[in-house]
Amino acid sequence: MDNDLKVKIYADGAVLDDMLSAYRAGFVSGFTTNPSLMKKAGVQDYVAFAKEVVEKIPDLPLSFEVFAD
């Protein structure tokens, strides 16, 4: 990959295996997700999911949209 590019790529999703594959491949600058994507991916405990992602991807920016009941 050309490291001279000024473009940063952020992956948007909530399937942890997909996120980890992109992380290991090294082509993304960070990750974003939101409640709709987490629901679609079957995430039932948003806090536990966020903690697991932070633990497994400790060195890239992460964005978790939140909502209120």
SULCORRA-V702457 format. One record per helix or strand. SS is the DSSP state (h for helix, s for strand). FROM is the first residue (numbers start at 1). LEN is the number of residues. If there is no record, write none. Layout:
BEGIN
<<SS	FROM	LEN> <SS	FROM	LEN>>
END
This chain:
BEGIN
<<s	10	3> <h	16	10> <s	30	4> <h	35	6> <h	46	11> <s	61	4>>
END
